[in-house]
């Protein structure tokens, strides 16, 4: 009898655990939290929406254009973007910017960019409607406060010239002809390579190798214009023409969908710097152009244009205050420079900027959350000091 009574509490605990697990499975799916958050946003219950999105992020932390929920069901998933929009409407601009930045870093969306532009332009959110006492009490009951974890948030690059000073050479790119598969005549009216060059140029971030010159090089190498070139061959071509990276891509059609896949290949190592893809189910010229633009924006966001300072010098190794928290990666190159006298307009006396002197270039060999270490690969003067400025190439 004693043994039977001793087992009974264990059985009760096991049953309770099974009930709790079943409840969690029934109502605690990450996509349920995400859907609830979207519904709360429609009702302008910003705080409650944020709580739901944060629960979803615990399981699925990355924003993405398509994500599988169950079976063959896919949804658009942008929790960080929606958190940023909620925070914007709550007037918490700095945290909103951090969340929108992370969203754009994971997956570009025009909606996230729209709110980033609003914050950058100092646009204030609409004034919230007065909250009734009963609703305020309900919010206090249903929205418990939770401490926010400290997560490094990368910074979206593609900064205009006015925000990050462009010093020295930009990162050189050459776009090789794209391979294609299963394409119909309806999408041959758009030159994907030409459109991609235009999109890269408009980022004001890269130096592009002239297409006609590249075609001559390919013909001389007897490679033709088929687009079927492997990474090592691409790297050799890029090194021969003096660019930092080669853009390889493919355009394919499967059913109603058109997919664009692109890789950036380092010409020194033949390693992939970044790889992105985009898809559309429409075949109009404008839709294809939009697809190319979205993909190029993703690539630009993955190779940030940021500036900082040299904080330590040890021979040919410089330590910078740039790290993983702003999207810096091992292998990236930076221009080191120093600023001189102010440039003053002789009539208006307005300060137009400062003179700059390029000191050399470094390649990042070690990258940490808050800082990185680079090795000098090019020296113009041979003198590097703490306090010199740096900008990603």
Secondary structure, 3 states (H helix, E strand, C coil): CHHHHHHHHHHHHHHHHHHHHHHHHHHCCHHHHHHHHHHHHHCCCHHHHHHHHHHHHHHCCCCEEEEEEECCEEEEECHHHHHHHHHHHCCCHHHHHHHHHHHHHHCCCHHHHHHHHHHHCCCCCCCCCCCCHHHHHHHHHHCCCCCCCCCCCCCCCCCCCCCCCCCCCCEEEEECCCEEECCCHHHCCCCHHHHHHHHHHHCCCEEECCHHHHHHHHHHCCCCCCCCCCHHHHHHHHHHHCCCEEEEEEEEEECCEEEEEEEEEECCCCCEEEEEEEEECCCCHHHHHHHHHHHHHHHHHHCCCCEEEEEEEECCEEEECCCHHHCCCCCCEEEEEEEEEEEECCCCCCEEEEEEEEEEEEEEEEECCCCEEEEEEEECCCCCCCCCEEEEC
